[in-house]
Amino acid sequence: MSFFEIVLLIIGIVVVLLCVDIWISLQTFKHKLNDLGVQYQHLSSKMSNISSGQKNLKFKLDLLEKNEDQNFMDCPIMDSGEKLKIKTLFKGKKVLIGDYNVEMLKHTKKIFMSLGFDVDVVSSGEEIIAKIKKGYFCDVIVTNHLYKDGCDGEEVLKSIKTIDASIPVVVLTVSVGKRNTFIQNYGFDGYLEKLLTQKQAEEEMKRIFFSKNKMEEPVLNID
């Protein structure tokens, strides 16, 4: 066997060995892909179960919230022990309330429910803007002045007026005695102070909706 033939033989052996190694690597890679596929299916199944669980939990929470709202309307007593009168002056009006503090949000919601409003709540200024952008309808917006994260009340005001200038935007704030600042300087349509009372909310909503003709509200007394 000549030197050239030996070299060709060696090259052939090397090529065969490389092909075998590549084939083994491809088979290993294929098995890994199959394993990943199985793991993905398991993960997808788990995520589906989690999503189903979240939907079920949300349904239960919504049901509890509806029950809580109905219980309040049947017996309108605030956490402080104060008993409110259920009024119907604003029946048919819808308010969207934004507040990151859950307990404060519940308090404000009850106040507006007691005045006859249909109430929706969100926890941030971004959510208020997003809902209006998507075509959500409400008669008035009540927003915090400051939120923990994201845009503040002034940004909410500017955005809403750009989308639909006809929606009154009312600020609900811990800043006491600042009506002129928030209405004349910032441009809010209304001003409410925390901790909100039924009387304060009623007077401000009357000013916003019935400023020209003050109406006497029908009252439903609940013993």
Disulfide bonds with the S-S distance in Angstrom:
none
